[in-house]
């Protein structure tokens, strides 16, 4: 596991395996960004010329490796592009992505120095967390020896006041995001509802959380018909995990609810094979909630927080729920199941109804909920819906501050009629596909008690990167929205 430390010395004089330096793109060619004083002199003023010769322009996240041939204690300089120089302060996400892009090139390296702009504690934290997240690798199932270990240590060059604390904060956030990524990347043969619950019990207790688990029998007894209905087709029964954290100085309570479908076949409404191979990621919402609660406890935030992991495996079998079944949910409302592949909302409504009993100041649910989110917003931007416009914009703002792209979406009232059922209080799907991300949000809203502020984050695309790595984001599990939830908890701790 990669560690990070603060470097207050001149970066060009440090003995390390690699020196990472930022460069800006200019009409005259790449120019060194603040953070690596003395670098140009070490190359007799020819570094920009050398980089231009190898085709490096300084575009954002562009990478070039230059051997130093003894000009520096470090054997190689890794140039990373920052784009055009800013007029004012550096954009923190630009620094995160640059550090992450550089760190992704360091696998198998013992140490490296991040000599990127870090004049403030916030910038130092951005560089640190970008580097730590970029260094992430998932090698648990590699047996051929080809996979290289992540870089051992990163040193962030900064003399800013508060930088030490900033790096500790970055380490905590990167640690829980790494765990979330690990969980999402784990195959469903090794991560089923009961196993996820065991991990939550063990790791949660170590972090100081209270952990309560309801098994299949208790879920049935207590009326959690949504979770039970989704999970009844699997030989691995469902679980509901409640994570709790309290602080003696807290005045606010936040509740997070995560969709935790450890594998989604679609149930009897079976998915096409091409849509199923990455459905191990359908528990990404529960993983994000778990990671956020761990961070809240480890950071000691003065806020009360509860997290609900709604865990089930959605499988087809003789015992699976059928289209046209009616479920009796924890809220007391009934739901007609028109499509067993619209299962995430069924487990979430039980979690939302239970979370409301904790009298929180707000509930935020997180889910890889709809393919329509990807159609509407693409693979990198989550959709945010809410019964409170101010809360919706607050969640979007906090996500943006963490570098997690999110966009506020409406809940058009005319879509509610499409969820009418002739036999139950509501149907789990509208007959038309248009606006189905929004209709899913409207369905969830029906189960939020009056007077409770609620937001829904649909991150079907952002939770799993099927494409090439970029910035600090690897291929596979991304850990998306974990930092947003932590940011929400920090905001309400501040209040």
C-alpha positions as CSV (number, residue, x, y, z in Angstrom):
1,X,0.0,0.0,0.0
2,X,1.3,3.4,-1.0
3,X,2.1,5.8,1.9
4,X,2.6,9.6,1.7
5,X,4.7,12.0,3.6
6,X,5.6,15.7,3.5
7,X,8.8,16.9,2.0
8,X,9.9,20.4,3.0
9,X,13.4,20.2,1.3
10,X,14.3,21.3,-2.1
11,X,12.8,18.6,-4.3
12,X,15.6,18.5,-6.9
13,X,18.1,17.5,-4.2
14,X,16.2,14.5,-2.8
15,X,17.3,10.9,-3.4
16,X,14.3,9.2,-4.9
17,X,13.4,6.9,-7.7
18,X,11.4,9.5,-9.6
19,X,10.8,13.3,-9.5
20,X,7.4,14.3,-10.7
21,X,7.2,17.8,-12.0
22,X,4.3,19.8,-13.4
23,X,4.5,21.7,-16.7
24,X,2.2,24.3,-18.3
25,X,1.5,24.5,-22.0
26,X,2.5,27.8,-23.6
27,X,2.9,29.0,-27.2
28,X,6.6,28.9,-26.7
29,X,6.5,25.3,-25.4
30,X,6.2,23.6,-22.0
31,X,7.2,25.7,-19.0
32,X,7.9,24.4,-15.5
33,X,5.1,25.0,-12.9
34,X,5.9,26.0,-9.3
35,X,7.2,23.2,-7.1
36,X,10.5,22.2,-8.6
37,X,12.9,25.1,-8.1
38,X,16.3,24.5,-9.7
39,X,15.2,21.9,-12.2
40,X,15.9,24.0,-15.3
41,X,19.4,24.8,-14.0
42,X,20.1,21.1,-13.5
43,X,19.4,20.6,-17.2
44,X,21.4,23.7,-18.2
45,X,18.2,25.5,-19.2
46,X,17.4,23.0,-21.9
47,X,14.6,20.9,-20.2
48,X,11.8,22.6,-22.2
49,X,13.7,22.0,-25.4
50,X,14.2,18.3,-24.5
51,X,10.5,17.9,-23.7
52,X,9.5,19.6,-26.9
53,X,11.8,17.3,-28.8
54,X,10.0,14.2,-27.4
55,X,6.6,15.7,-28.3
56,X,5.6,16.8,-24.8
57,X,3.5,20.0,-24.9
58,X,2.2,20.3,-21.3
59,X,-1.4,19.4,-22.0
60,X,-3.4,18.3,-19.0
61,X,-2.4,14.8,-17.8
62,X,0.1,14.4,-20.6
63,X,3.2,12.4,-19.4
64,X,6.8,12.3,-20.5
65,X,9.7,10.5,-18.8
66,X,13.2,12.1,-19.1
67,X,16.3,10.4,-17.7
68,X,18.5,12.7,-15.7
69,X,21.9,11.0,-16.4
70,X,23.2,12.1,-13.0
71,X,22.1,15.7,-13.3
72,X,19.8,15.0,-10.3
73,X,19.8,12.5,-7.5
74,X,16.6,11.1,-9.0
75,X,17.3,8.9,-12.1
76,X,14.2,10.1,-13.9
77,X,12.0,13.1,-14.2
78,X,8.4,12.5,-14.9
79,X,6.9,15.5,-16.6
80,X,3.1,15.8,-16.2
81,X,1.0,18.4,-18.0
82,X,-1.2,20.9,-16.2
83,X,-2.5,22.7,-19.2
84,X,-2.4,26.5,-19.4
85,X,-1.3,28.4,-16.4
86,X,-4.2,29.6,-14.3
87,X,-4.9,33.3,-13.8
88,X,-5.3,32.8,-10.1
89,X,-5.3,29.8,-7.8
90,X,-4.7,26.3,-9.2
91,X,-7.8,24.2,-9.7
92,X,-7.6,21.4,-7.2
93,X,-9.0,18.8,-9.5
94,X,-6.3,19.7,-12.1
95,X,-3.7,19.0,-9.5
96,X,-5.4,15.7,-8.4
97,X,-5.6,14.4,-11.9
98,X,-2.0,15.4,-12.7
99,X,-0.7,13.7,-9.6
100,X,-2.8,10.6,-10.4
101,X,-1.8,10.4,-14.0
102,X,1.9,10.5,-12.9
103,X,1.4,8.0,-10.1
104,X,-0.1,5.5,-12.5
105,X,3.3,5.3,-14.2
106,X,5.1,4.4,-11.0
107,X,4.1,0.8,-10.5
108,X,7.1,-1.2,-9.2
109,X,8.8,2.0,-8.0
110,X,10.0,2.3,-4.4
111,X,9.6,6.0,-4.0
112,X,8.8,9.3,-5.8
113,X,8.6,13.0,-5.1
114,X,5.5,14.9,-6.2
115,X,7.0,18.4,-6.9
116,X,3.7,19.9,-8.1
117,X,2.2,23.2,-7.1
118,X,1.4,23.0,-3.4
119,X,1.6,26.5,-2.0
120,X,-1.5,25.9,0.2
121,X,-2.6,23.1,2.5
122,X,-5.6,22.5,0.1
123,X,-3.2,22.2,-2.9
124,X,-0.9,19.8,-0.9
125,X,-3.9,17.6,-0.1
126,X,-5.1,17.6,-3.7
127,X,-1.6,16.5,-4.8
128,X,-1.5,13.8,-2.1
129,X,-4.9,12.3,-2.7
130,X,-4.4,12.4,-6.5
131,X,-1.2,10.6,-6.1
132,X,-2.5,8.0,-3.7
133,X,-5.6,7.3,-5.8
134,X,-3.5,7.1,-9.0
135,X,-1.2,4.6,-7.4
136,X,-4.0,2.2,-6.7
137,X,-3.8,-1.3,-8.2
138,X,-5.9,-4.4,-7.8
139,X,-3.7,-7.5,-8.0
140,X,-5.4,-9.9,-5.7
141,X,-6.2,-12.4,-8.4
142,X,-2.9,-12.1,-10.4
143,X,-0.8,-15.3,-10.3
144,X,1.6,-14.9,-13.2
145,X,3.8,-12.3,-11.6
146,X,3.3,-9.7,-14.3
147,X,1.5,-7.3,-12.0
148,X,3.8,-4.7,-10.4
149,X,3.2,-3.5,-6.9
150,X,2.1,0.1,-6.5
151,X,4.8,2.8,-5.7
152,X,5.8,2.4,-2.0
153,X,6.1,6.0,-0.9
154,X,5.1,9.4,-2.3
155,X,6.6,12.6,-0.9
156,X,4.6,15.8,-1.5
157,X,6.8,18.9,-1.7
158,X,5.2,21.7,0.3
159,X,6.0,24.2,3.0
160,X,2.4,25.4,3.4
161,X,1.0,25.8,6.9
162,X,-1.3,22.9,7.7
163,X,0.1,20.6,5.1
164,X,0.8,17.8,7.6
165,X,-2.8,17.7,8.6
166,X,-3.9,17.9,5.0
167,X,-1.8,14.9,4.1
168,X,-3.3,12.9,7.0
169,X,-6.8,13.8,5.7
170,X,-5.8,12.8,2.2
171,X,-4.5,9.5,3.5
172,X,-7.8,8.7,5.3
173,X,-9.9,9.5,2.2
174,X,-7.6,7.6,-0.2
175,X,-7.6,4.6,2.2
176,X,-11.4,4.2,2.2
177,X,-11.7,4.9,-1.5
178,X,-9.2,2.1,-2.1
179,X,-11.3,-0.2,0.1
180,X,-14.4,0.7,-1.9
181,X,-12.5,0.0,-5.2
182,X,-11.4,-3.4,-3.8
183,X,-14.9,-4.3,-2.9
184,X,-16.3,-3.3,-6.3
185,X,-13.5,-5.2,-8.1
186,X,-14.0,-8.4,-6.1
187,X,-15.9,-11.1,-8.1
188,X,-19.3,-12.0,-6.8
189,X,-18.1,-15.5,-6.1
190,X,-16.1,-14.0,-3.3
191,X,-18.4,-11.1,-2.2
192,X,-22.0,-12.1,-1.6
193,X,-24.4,-10.4,0.9
194,X,-23.3,-12.4,3.9
195,X,-19.6,-11.9,3.2
196,X,-20.0,-8.2,2.7
197,X,-21.8,-8.0,6.0
198,X,-18.9,-9.9,7.7
199,X,-16.4,-7.4,6.3
200,X,-18.6,-4.5,7.5
201,X,-18.7,-6.1,11.0
202,X,-15.0,-6.7,11.2
203,X,-13.7,-3.5,9.6
204,X,-16.5,-1.3,11.0
205,X,-15.9,-2.4,14.6
206,X,-12.1,-1.8,14.2
207,X,-13.0,1.8,13.1
208,X,-15.2,2.3,16.1
209,X,-18.6,2.0,14.4
210,X,-21.5,0.2,15.8
211,X,-22.6,-2.6,13.3
212,X,-25.9,-4.3,13.3
213,X,-26.8,-7.0,10.8
214,X,-30.3,-8.3,9.9
215,X,-30.2,-11.8,8.3
216,X,-32.8,-13.3,6.0
217,X,-35.0,-14.5,8.8
218,X,-35.0,-11.2,10.6
219,X,-35.6,-9.3,7.4
220,X,-38.7,-11.4,6.8
221,X,-39.9,-11.1,10.3
222,X,-39.6,-7.4,10.4
223,X,-41.2,-6.7,7.0
224,X,-38.4,-5.8,4.7
225,X,-40.2,-7.1,1.7
226,X,-38.1,-5.1,-0.9
227,X,-34.8,-6.6,0.2
228,X,-36.3,-10.1,0.7
229,X,-38.0,-10.0,-2.6
230,X,-34.9,-9.2,-4.6
231,X,-32.7,-11.7,-2.7
232,X,-35.1,-14.7,-2.6
233,X,-33.9,-16.0,-5.9
234,X,-30.3,-16.6,-4.7
235,X,-28.9,-19.4,-2.6
236,X,-27.0,-16.5,-0.8
237,X,-29.7,-14.7,1.3
238,X,-29.8,-11.0,1.7
239,X,-28.6,-8.8,4.5
240,X,-29.3,-5.3,5.9
241,X,-26.3,-3.7,7.7
242,X,-26.7,-0.7,9.9
243,X,-23.5,1.3,10.6
244,X,-23.6,3.9,13.4
245,X,-21.3,6.7,14.5
246,X,-22.1,9.3,17.2
247,X,-20.1,12.2,18.5
248,X,-20.7,14.0,21.8
249,X,-20.5,17.4,20.2
250,X,-22.7,16.6,17.2
251,X,-25.8,18.7,16.5
252,X,-26.7,17.1,13.1
253,X,-27.4,13.6,11.9
254,X,-26.8,12.4,8.4
255,X,-28.1,9.1,7.0
256,X,-26.6,7.4,4.0
257,X,-28.3,4.5,2.2
258,X,-26.5,2.3,-0.4
259,X,-27.6,-0.1,-3.0
260,X,-25.7,-3.3,-2.5
261,X,-26.6,-5.8,-5.2
262,X,-23.5,-8.0,-5.1
263,X,-24.4,-9.4,-8.5
264,X,-27.3,-8.4,-10.7
265,X,-28.3,-11.0,-13.3
266,X,-31.6,-9.1,-13.8
267,X,-33.5,-11.9,-12.1
268,X,-36.2,-13.5,-14.2
269,X,-36.1,-10.3,-16.3
270,X,-32.7,-11.5,-17.4
271,X,-30.1,-9.1,-18.7
272,X,-28.3,-9.6,-22.0
273,X,-25.0,-11.4,-21.5
274,X,-23.1,-8.3,-22.7
275,X,-24.7,-6.2,-19.9
276,X,-24.0,-8.7,-17.2
277,X,-20.2,-9.1,-17.0
278,X,-19.6,-5.9,-15.0
279,X,-22.6,-6.3,-12.6
280,X,-20.3,-7.2,-9.8
281,X,-20.2,-3.4,-9.5
282,X,-23.9,-3.1,-8.6
283,X,-23.0,-2.9,-4.9
284,X,-21.0,0.2,-5.5
285,X,-23.5,2.4,-3.6
286,X,-23.3,0.2,-0.5
287,X,-19.5,0.2,-0.7
288,X,-19.4,4.0,-1.0
289,X,-21.6,4.3,2.1
290,X,-19.4,1.8,4.0
291,X,-16.3,3.8,3.0
292,X,-17.8,7.1,4.0
293,X,-18.8,5.8,7.5
294,X,-15.3,4.5,8.1
295,X,-13.9,7.8,7.2
296,X,-16.3,9.8,9.4
297,X,-15.2,7.7,12.3
298,X,-11.5,7.7,11.6
299,X,-11.6,11.5,11.2
300,X,-13.6,11.9,14.4
301,X,-16.1,14.3,12.8
302,X,-18.5,16.1,15.2
303,X,-21.6,14.7,13.4
304,X,-23.8,11.8,14.0
305,X,-23.9,9.4,11.0
306,X,-25.7,6.2,10.1
307,X,-25.3,4.1,7.0
308,X,-27.4,1.4,5.6
309,X,-26.0,-1.3,3.3
310,X,-29.0,-2.9,1.5
311,X,-27.4,-6.2,0.4
312,X,-28.8,-8.8,-2.0
313,X,-27.9,-11.0,-5.0
314,X,-30.4,-10.7,-7.8
315,X,-30.6,-14.2,-9.4
316,X,-33.1,-16.2,-11.5
317,X,-34.3,-19.5,-10.0
318,X,-37.5,-21.3,-9.0
319,X,-37.7,-19.2,-5.8
320,X,-37.1,-15.8,-7.5
321,X,-39.7,-13.1,-7.5
322,X,-41.8,-12.9,-10.6
323,X,-43.0,-10.0,-12.7
324,X,-46.5,-9.2,-11.3
325,X,-45.6,-10.1,-7.7
326,X,-46.6,-7.6,-5.1
327,X,-44.1,-6.8,-2.3
328,X,-45.0,-5.6,1.2
329,X,-42.2,-3.1,2.0
330,X,-40.9,-1.9,5.3
331,X,-42.7,1.4,4.9
332,X,-46.0,-0.4,4.8
333,X,-46.6,0.4,1.1
334,X,-47.0,-2.3,-1.5
335,X,-45.1,-2.4,-4.8
336,X,-46.0,-4.3,-7.9
337,X,-42.9,-5.7,-9.5
338,X,-43.2,-5.2,-13.3
339,X,-39.5,-5.9,-14.0
340,X,-37.2,-7.8,-11.7
341,X,-34.2,-6.0,-13.2
342,X,-35.5,-2.8,-11.6
343,X,-34.4,-4.3,-8.3
344,X,-32.1,-1.6,-6.8
345,X,-34.9,0.7,-6.0
346,X,-36.7,-2.2,-4.2
347,X,-33.8,-2.7,-1.7
348,X,-33.3,1.1,-1.3
349,X,-36.9,1.8,-0.3
350,X,-36.5,-0.5,2.7
351,X,-33.2,1.2,3.6
352,X,-34.7,4.7,3.2
353,X,-37.7,3.8,5.4
354,X,-35.5,2.4,8.1
355,X,-33.1,5.3,8.0
356,X,-36.0,7.7,8.5
357,X,-36.5,6.2,11.9
358,X,-33.1,7.6,13.0
359,X,-34.6,11.1,12.6
360,X,-31.8,12.4,10.4
361,X,-31.4,15.9,9.2
362,X,-31.1,14.5,5.7
363,X,-31.0,11.1,3.9
364,X,-28.8,10.6,0.9
365,X,-29.1,7.3,-1.1
366,X,-26.4,6.2,-3.5
367,X,-26.9,3.7,-6.2
368,X,-25.8,2.3,-9.5
369,X,-29.5,2.5,-10.3
370,X,-30.3,3.0,-14.0
371,X,-28.8,2.6,-17.4
372,X,-30.7,5.8,-18.3
373,X,-28.2,7.7,-16.1
374,X,-25.4,6.7,-18.5
375,X,-27.6,7.6,-21.5
376,X,-28.3,11.0,-20.1
377,X,-25.1,12.0,-18.5
378,X,-22.4,9.6,-19.7
379,X,-20.0,7.4,-17.8
380,X,-18.4,10.1,-15.5
381,X,-21.2,12.3,-14.3
382,X,-23.7,11.2,-11.6
383,X,-27.3,12.4,-11.5
384,X,-28.6,14.0,-8.3
385,X,-32.3,14.3,-7.5
386,X,-34.0,15.5,-4.4
387,X,-37.2,16.5,-2.7
388,X,-35.4,19.8,-1.8
389,X,-33.9,22.0,-4.5
390,X,-31.4,23.5,-2.1
391,X,-30.2,20.1,-0.9
392,X,-29.8,18.9,-4.5
393,X,-27.6,21.8,-5.4
394,X,-25.6,21.4,-2.1
395,X,-24.9,17.8,-3.0
396,X,-23.8,18.8,-6.5
397,X,-21.6,21.5,-5.1
398,X,-19.9,19.2,-2.6
399,X,-19.4,16.6,-5.2
400,X,-17.7,19.1,-7.5
401,X,-15.5,20.3,-4.7
402,X,-14.3,16.7,-4.3
403,X,-13.7,16.4,-8.0
404,X,-16.6,14.0,-8.5
405,X,-18.7,15.1,-11.4
406,X,-22.4,15.4,-10.6
407,X,-25.4,17.2,-12.2
408,X,-28.7,18.2,-10.7
409,X,-31.7,16.6,-12.3
410,X,-35.5,17.3,-11.9
411,X,-38.3,15.1,-10.7
412,X,-41.1,16.0,-13.1
413,X,-44.5,15.4,-11.6
414,X,-46.0,14.2,-14.8
415,X,-43.8,11.1,-14.7
416,X,-45.5,9.9,-11.4
417,X,-48.6,8.7,-13.2
418,X,-46.5,6.1,-15.2
419,X,-45.8,4.4,-11.9
420,X,-49.5,3.8,-11.1
421,X,-50.4,0.1,-10.5
422,X,-53.9,-1.4,-10.8
423,X,-53.2,-3.8,-7.9
424,X,-50.7,-2.1,-5.5
425,X,-49.8,1.3,-4.2
426,X,-47.1,1.8,-6.8
427,X,-45.3,-0.1,-9.6
428,X,-41.5,-0.4,-9.7
429,X,-41.3,0.6,-13.3
430,X,-43.0,3.0,-15.7
431,X,-44.0,1.4,-19.1
432,X,-42.1,4.0,-21.2
433,X,-38.3,4.1,-21.2
434,X,-38.1,7.9,-21.6
435,X,-37.0,9.7,-18.5
436,X,-36.5,6.5,-16.6
437,X,-33.7,7.8,-14.5
438,X,-36.0,10.5,-13.2
439,X,-38.9,8.1,-12.8
440,X,-36.7,5.9,-10.6
441,X,-36.0,9.0,-8.5
442,X,-39.7,9.7,-8.2
443,X,-40.3,6.1,-7.2
444,X,-37.8,6.4,-4.3
445,X,-39.3,9.8,-3.3
446,X,-42.6,8.0,-2.6
447,X,-40.9,6.2,0.4
448,X,-39.4,9.3,2.0
449,X,-41.5,10.4,5.0
450,X,-42.9,13.9,4.9
451,X,-40.5,16.5,6.5
452,X,-37.3,14.6,5.8
453,X,-34.8,16.1,3.3
454,X,-33.6,13.5,0.9
455,X,-31.3,13.3,-2.1
456,X,-30.7,10.5,-4.5
457,X,-27.4,10.0,-6.4
458,X,-27.5,7.7,-9.5
459,X,-23.9,6.8,-10.3
460,X,-24.5,3.8,-12.6
461,X,-21.7,5.0,-15.0
462,X,-19.2,6.7,-12.6
463,X,-18.9,3.6,-10.3
464,X,-17.1,1.4,-12.8
465,X,-14.7,2.5,-15.5
466,X,-15.0,0.1,-18.4
467,X,-12.6,2.2,-20.5
468,X,-8.9,3.2,-20.1
469,X,-7.5,4.7,-16.9
470,X,-7.5,8.5,-16.7
471,X,-6.2,10.9,-14.1
472,X,-6.4,9.1,-10.8
473,X,-9.2,6.8,-12.0
474,X,-8.2,3.2,-12.7
475,X,-9.9,0.7,-14.9
476,X,-12.7,-1.1,-13.0
477,X,-14.0,0.1,-9.6
478,X,-13.6,3.8,-9.1
479,X,-14.8,4.4,-5.6
480,X,-17.1,7.2,-7.0
481,X,-19.2,9.3,-4.6
482,X,-17.4,8.1,-1.5
483,X,-15.6,11.4,-1.1
484,X,-18.9,13.2,-1.8
485,X,-20.5,11.5,1.1
486,X,-17.6,12.3,3.3
487,X,-17.8,15.9,2.2
488,X,-21.5,16.0,3.1
489,X,-20.7,14.7,6.6
490,X,-17.9,17.3,7.0
491,X,-20.3,20.0,5.9
492,X,-22.9,19.0,8.5
493,X,-20.2,18.6,11.1
494,X,-19.3,22.2,10.4
495,X,-22.9,23.2,10.9
